[in-house]
Amino acid sequence: MDVYNLLLFLVLVVAPIGTLIHEGGHAIGALLVRADHINLSIGLGKKIGTISFRNFQITVHMLFFLGGFVQSYRNASYRIIEVVCITLFGPINNGLFAILFYLLDGIYYNQYIHLLFLFNLWLALMNIIPYKIKGKQSDGYTILRILLDKYIK
């Protein structure tokens, strides 16, 4: 397989799918704790379009391969365990999909499925490790901060 095709596939397909899986995990967590409104946004730049159903909205931006985020709101404040749940579901979802792609890779090996497996595994691990760099923090850091603020005062 041509390395340029794999790189293009990584940037234009794997990264957005991995991001959607990750942010979708946060959205699932928000649904589980009964958020009143959930907005999942993929990419940066000019908005391409928005899909809405009930209290769930998905927005896609022009540079769809450059990250994403989920915002969720509820009239009643979230409890600490609910915030941890929402935060934890992103890396968990990537981990579950990494397992799925690993199993598919074992059955139908090709470099594209292998890349989906590796990228989702990488996202799961890198998001569960607590770190903060230039104002950006991992989900693991968010969870650690919440727990330290709650139990160490």
Order of alpha helices (4+ residues) and beta strands (2+ residues): alpha-alpha-beta-beta-alpha-alpha-beta-beta-alpha
